[in-house]
Structures are given as C-alpha cells and as structure tokens.
Amino acid sequence: MAACASFTGLQKAVIPKGQSDLRSKSVVLTSYFTFAEDPQRQKRVKPSFDYLANFWNTAHHHSLEVVIVHDDLPKQFVHQHSTSKIRFHKVPVSKNWSTNDYRFYSYLQLEDLENYDYALISDISDVFHNSDPFLYMSARPNSSFFASLDYGNFDRHAWRVKVCYGDEAASWDQQKVMYNAGVWGGRMNEVICILDCIVRELEGVLMKHDHSYNCNMPTFNWCVHNSRCLNATTVHADGLVNPFRKQCHNPYPVIHNKCKGTEDIVCVALDNASKSVVIRDKVSNECSKFY
C-alpha cells in the first residue's frame, strides 16, 4: 500500500445547519462511512437505520445537536433521518485511510467548531444516551476533558501500538492509563487541539509505516498523554461513560454498548410512563424509530 498523502490545504466545510440557525453551545460529532470495511468488524457497512437507531433515537429524545459526517449515503436515507438538530454532512474520502481513522480528520475540517462551548466525539453504531451528556459536562466546571478508561495501560503491548508506532513505543512511559477513543469530549478548544494532534500523528504514523491503519486508538492516547492540549492527570474518566464493556444497563449519560449480552442485540426504547430510556431485547432483526 502506498504511503498516505497529507491532507494539508484541503478546503474546510461549514457545519450544515437546519432551516434556521439552531446552533446550540454543544454538538455531537459522529460518522457513518461506507467506502471501506470497518477494520474492527471486518465488514463493509451498508446504509441501514438499524446501524444508528439507538444513537439516533436517544439523541433526538434529548434534543442533542448532532453532525453525522458520511461519504455517500443515499439522498433518501439522509432526508428521512435528518431533523432540525440531527444533520448529515457529506465529505470526500481517502481510501488510503481506514474509516475509523478518517473520521477524526473529517471532524477537524468542519468550520465554526469554535462557536461551540462543548463537543462530544462519538461512535454511532454502539452508543446511546440516557441523558444529555453536556449537562453532565457543564455541571463540572473544574473538568474540561472527559473520556473513559479502556483495558490496561498505554504501553508497547497495548491495542494497535506495535503496528502503528513500531519500536518507538518501547521508549514511552509504560505505566500510563489507556483511554477509549470511541467516546470522548469536553471543552471545544481542547477537543479541537486533540483532533489536530490525532490527525498530525496519523499522518506521521502512516508515512512511517505505510501498512498501518486503524491507528486512532494509539494516536488518541498519545495525544492525551503527550501533547500540550491538556494535562492528562486532570482527565475526567469516571461518570460520563460506562466502564468499558461493563454496566451497559446503568444510568450513565452515555452508554458505549460493548457489553456481553447487549452489544448488537438490544434496542433502546422510551418508557411511556417515565419518559426515560430503557433497553429491550430486539424482537426483530432491526431497531426502529420510537418517534
């Protein structure tokens, strides 16, 4: 595989807006790419509401402002699932990058990000919201960056580190904690700084190791621990998102649904009495809208 070209100089895209200027002070950024295989699931994603149903339903329920970057979803699909606050934005793609890596570049190319106070960077297929994550963030003014812990330490044996960084990783402090790249966010200035760092790291990694892909997890952790964006000792890593692969039934504001017994086999529904989000087993092959 040829080394990946740099993205320097590509024109940025304005964050798409609805019929009126409904920009709030917070935004969720997520992606739905179909141009290549998902490197973790080992299959190419097709346009399907089921793929984003739990995310979409709960984001809509909590009136979250969302931008979904995509490569080529059908116009009818986009029209059916767009609202005044959930908007789709088409971006060009680079097939030299994995879908999991490219999403971070595409977020960074959205203009007007600095007009928001908070952002949440999120997976789409395995994430749902029990409550508004930005209320959780804003209620903690002494915390400006939020993430969740993954397994183990960010050392030379960690997920994808050897493939992406090679022998360089042996020189790192091997005792730093590992954060999950699937759901994280905080104050917009720190989010933009981390996104910029991730893109620069990905470009560097892919130029050094042209066989590397799906390197967003180690580059995210490298940026959290080693960039000047934030002090990693002040990362708020307990409360916004459930522990990795645990407690998916618990009322964390954001659920990263990687738990055994719930991943891919539950639909989020709305309890009519309490108007709260509940988890139910899939009764068919797909989840549907509850609005």
C-alpha positions as CSV (number, residue, x, y, z in Angstrom):
1,M,0.0,0.0,0.0
2,A,1.3,3.4,-0.9
3,A,2.1,5.9,1.9
4,C,-0.9,8.1,2.7
5,A,-0.8,11.6,1.3
6,S,-1.1,14.6,3.7
7,F,-4.4,16.4,3.9
8,T,-2.8,19.9,4.3
9,G,-4.6,22.5,2.2
10,L,-8.0,20.8,1.7
11,Q,-10.9,23.2,2.0
12,K,-12.9,23.1,5.1
13,A,-16.6,22.6,5.1
14,V,-19.1,24.7,7.0
15,I,-21.2,22.7,9.6
16,P,-24.5,22.2,7.9
17,K,-27.5,23.9,9.5
18,G,-31.2,23.3,9.5
19,Q,-33.9,25.6,8.2
20,S,-33.0,28.1,10.9
21,D,-29.8,28.8,12.8
22,L,-30.3,26.3,15.6
23,R,-26.7,26.1,16.7
24,S,-26.5,25.5,20.4
25,K,-23.4,25.7,22.6
26,S,-22.7,21.9,22.2
27,V,-22.5,19.4,19.4
28,V,-22.1,15.7,19.0
29,L,-19.8,14.7,16.1
30,T,-20.1,11.2,14.7
31,S,-19.6,9.4,11.4
32,Y,-21.2,6.9,9.0
33,F,-18.8,5.7,6.4
34,T,-19.4,3.1,3.8
35,F,-16.4,3.5,1.5
36,A,-14.4,0.6,3.1
37,E,-14.6,-2.2,5.5
38,D,-14.9,-1.4,9.2
39,P,-11.4,-2.5,10.3
40,Q,-12.7,-4.0,13.6
41,R,-15.9,-5.6,12.4
42,Q,-14.2,-6.8,9.2
43,K,-17.2,-5.9,7.0
44,R,-18.4,-3.0,4.9
45,V,-21.2,-1.1,6.5
46,K,-24.4,-0.6,4.4
47,P,-27.0,2.1,4.7
48,S,-29.4,1.0,7.4
49,F,-31.3,2.8,10.1
50,D,-30.6,-0.1,12.4
51,Y,-26.9,0.8,12.4
52,L,-27.6,4.1,14.0
53,A,-31.0,3.6,15.6
54,N,-30.1,3.6,19.3
55,F,-27.8,6.6,18.8
56,W,-30.4,8.5,16.7
57,N,-33.4,7.8,18.9
58,T,-31.7,8.9,22.1
59,A,-30.0,11.9,20.6
60,H,-33.4,13.0,19.2
61,H,-35.1,12.3,22.5
62,H,-32.6,14.5,24.4
63,S,-32.6,17.2,21.7
64,L,-28.9,16.9,21.1
65,E,-27.4,18.8,18.2
66,V,-25.6,16.2,16.0
67,V,-23.5,16.3,12.9
68,I,-23.1,12.9,11.1
69,V,-20.3,13.0,8.5
70,H,-20.7,10.5,5.8
71,D,-19.2,9.6,2.4
72,D,-22.1,8.6,0.2
73,L,-25.3,7.7,2.0
74,P,-28.4,7.7,-0.3
75,K,-30.2,11.1,-0.5
76,Q,-33.4,9.5,0.6
77,F,-31.8,8.0,3.7
78,V,-30.3,11.3,4.6
79,H,-33.7,13.1,4.0
80,Q,-35.6,10.5,6.1
81,H,-33.3,10.8,9.1
82,S,-32.4,14.5,9.1
83,T,-34.1,16.8,11.6
84,S,-33.5,20.4,12.6
85,K,-30.8,19.2,15.0
86,I,-29.6,15.9,13.5
87,R,-27.8,16.7,10.3
88,F,-25.8,14.8,7.8
89,H,-22.8,16.3,6.1
90,K,-21.1,14.6,3.1
91,V,-17.3,14.7,2.9
92,P,-14.7,13.5,0.4
93,V,-12.9,10.4,1.4
94,S,-9.4,9.0,1.2
95,K,-9.3,5.2,0.7
96,N,-5.7,5.1,2.0
97,W,-7.1,5.6,5.4
98,S,-9.4,3.3,7.4
99,T,-12.9,4.5,8.2
100,N,-12.0,4.6,12.0
101,D,-9.0,6.9,11.4
102,Y,-10.6,9.1,8.7
103,R,-13.5,10.3,10.9
104,F,-11.1,12.4,13.0
105,Y,-9.8,14.2,10.0
106,S,-13.3,14.9,8.7
107,Y,-14.4,16.4,12.1
108,L,-11.4,18.7,12.1
109,Q,-12.5,20.1,8.6
110,L,-15.8,21.4,9.9
111,E,-15.9,25.1,10.2
112,D,-17.4,27.1,13.1
113,L,-16.5,24.5,15.6
114,E,-15.0,27.3,17.8
115,N,-18.6,28.7,18.1
116,Y,-19.5,25.8,20.4
117,D,-18.5,25.5,24.0
118,Y,-18.6,21.7,24.2
119,A,-18.3,18.8,21.8
120,L,-18.7,15.0,22.2
121,I,-16.8,12.8,19.7
122,S,-18.7,9.5,19.5
123,D,-19.1,6.2,17.7
124,I,-22.5,5.8,16.2
125,S,-23.4,2.1,15.9
126,D,-22.8,1.1,19.6
127,V,-23.6,4.3,21.5
128,F,-26.8,5.7,23.1
129,H,-27.6,8.4,25.5
130,N,-29.5,8.0,28.8
131,S,-29.3,11.8,29.4
132,D,-27.8,14.9,28.0
133,P,-24.0,14.5,28.2
134,F,-23.5,18.2,28.0
135,L,-25.5,18.9,31.2
136,Y,-23.1,16.4,32.9
137,M,-20.1,18.3,31.5
138,S,-21.3,21.8,32.2
139,A,-22.2,20.8,35.8
140,R,-18.5,20.1,36.4
141,P,-16.7,23.4,35.6
142,N,-13.5,22.2,37.1
143,S,-13.2,19.5,34.4
144,S,-12.7,20.3,30.8
145,F,-11.9,16.9,29.2
146,F,-13.9,13.7,29.5
147,A,-13.1,10.2,28.5
148,S,-13.4,6.6,29.6
149,L,-10.8,4.1,30.6
150,D,-10.0,1.1,28.4
151,Y,-8.3,-2.1,29.4
152,G,-4.7,-2.0,30.6
153,N,-2.0,0.6,30.1
154,F,-0.9,2.7,27.1
155,D,2.3,0.7,26.7
156,R,4.1,-1.0,23.8
157,H,1.8,-4.1,24.2
158,A,-1.4,-2.1,24.0
159,W,-4.0,-2.3,21.2
160,R,-2.5,-1.5,17.8
161,V,0.6,0.2,19.3
162,K,3.1,-2.1,17.8
163,V,1.6,-2.0,14.4
164,C,1.2,1.8,14.4
165,Y,4.2,3.0,16.3
166,G,6.7,0.2,16.0
167,D,9.8,0.2,18.2
168,E,9.2,3.8,19.2
169,A,6.7,2.7,21.8
170,A,9.4,1.0,23.8
171,S,10.7,4.4,24.9
172,W,7.4,5.5,26.4
173,D,6.4,5.6,30.0
174,Q,4.8,2.2,30.2
175,Q,2.5,3.0,33.2
176,K,0.2,5.5,31.6
177,V,-3.5,4.6,31.5
178,M,-5.4,3.6,28.3
179,Y,-8.4,5.7,27.3
180,N,-11.0,4.6,24.8
181,A,-11.2,6.5,21.6
182,G,-14.9,5.7,20.9
183,V,-16.5,8.3,23.2
184,W,-14.7,11.4,24.5
185,G,-15.1,15.2,24.6
186,G,-15.2,18.3,26.6
187,R,-14.4,22.0,26.1
188,M,-14.2,22.7,22.4
189,N,-10.8,24.3,22.5
190,E,-9.3,21.1,24.0
191,V,-11.3,18.9,21.6
192,I,-10.0,20.8,18.6
193,C,-6.5,20.6,19.9
194,I,-6.7,16.8,20.4
195,L,-8.3,16.3,16.9
196,D,-5.5,18.3,15.3
197,C,-2.9,16.3,17.2
198,I,-4.6,13.0,16.2
199,V,-4.5,14.0,12.5
200,R,-0.9,15.0,12.6
201,E,0.0,11.8,14.4
202,L,-2.0,9.7,11.9
203,E,-0.3,11.4,9.0
204,G,3.1,10.8,10.6
205,V,2.4,7.2,11.5
206,L,1.1,6.3,8.1
207,M,4.1,7.9,6.3
208,K,6.5,5.9,8.5
209,H,4.6,2.6,8.4
210,D,2.6,2.6,5.1
211,H,1.0,-0.7,6.2
212,S,-0.6,0.9,9.2
213,Y,-4.3,1.6,9.5
214,N,-6.9,1.8,12.3
215,C,-4.4,3.7,14.4
216,N,-6.8,6.1,16.0
217,M,-6.7,4.4,19.4
218,P,-2.9,4.7,20.0
219,T,-2.7,8.2,18.4
220,F,-5.6,9.4,20.6
221,N,-3.8,8.1,23.7
222,W,-0.5,9.6,22.5
223,C,-2.2,13.0,22.2
224,V,-3.9,12.9,25.5
225,H,-0.7,11.9,27.3
226,N,2.0,13.7,25.3
227,S,0.5,16.8,23.6
228,R,0.2,20.2,25.1
229,C,-3.5,20.1,24.7
230,L,-4.3,19.2,28.3
231,N,-3.0,17.8,31.5
232,A,-3.7,14.1,31.4
233,T,-3.8,13.9,35.1
234,T,-6.9,16.0,35.1
235,V,-8.9,13.9,32.6
236,H,-12.4,13.2,34.0
237,A,-12.7,9.5,33.3
238,D,-15.3,8.3,35.7
239,G,-19.0,9.1,35.3
240,L,-19.8,10.3,31.8
241,V,-19.5,6.9,30.0
242,N,-19.9,3.4,31.4
243,P,-16.8,1.4,32.2
244,F,-15.5,-0.4,29.1
245,R,-17.7,-3.5,28.4
246,K,-19.4,-3.1,31.8
247,Q,-22.6,-1.7,33.2
248,C,-24.5,-1.1,30.0
249,H,-27.8,-1.2,31.9
250,N,-26.7,1.5,34.3
251,P,-27.8,5.2,34.0
252,Y,-24.6,6.8,32.8
253,P,-25.3,9.8,30.5
254,V,-23.6,7.9,27.6
255,I,-23.5,4.2,27.1
256,H,-20.8,2.7,25.0
257,N,-22.6,-0.6,24.3
258,K,-19.8,-3.1,24.1
259,C,-21.2,-5.3,26.9
260,K,-21.7,-9.0,26.6
261,G,-25.4,-9.6,26.5
262,T,-26.4,-6.2,25.0
263,E,-24.0,-5.4,22.1
264,D,-25.8,-5.7,18.8
265,I,-28.8,-7.4,20.3
266,V,-30.8,-4.7,22.1
267,C,-32.9,-1.8,21.0
268,V,-33.3,1.3,23.1
269,A,-37.0,2.3,23.7
270,L,-38.9,5.0,25.5
271,D,-40.8,4.1,28.6
272,N,-44.2,5.8,28.2
273,A,-44.8,6.3,31.9
274,S,-41.4,7.8,32.9
275,K,-40.4,9.1,29.5
276,S,-36.9,7.6,30.2
277,V,-34.7,5.5,28.0
278,V,-34.9,1.7,28.5
279,I,-33.1,-1.3,27.0
280,R,-35.2,-4.0,25.4
281,D,-34.2,-7.2,23.5
282,K,-34.6,-7.0,19.8
283,V,-37.8,-8.6,18.7
284,S,-36.8,-8.5,15.0
285,N,-33.6,-8.0,13.1
286,E,-33.7,-4.3,13.3
287,C,-34.4,-1.4,15.7
288,S,-36.9,1.2,14.6
289,K,-37.6,4.8,15.4
290,F,-39.6,5.5,18.5
291,Y,-40.6,8.9,17.2
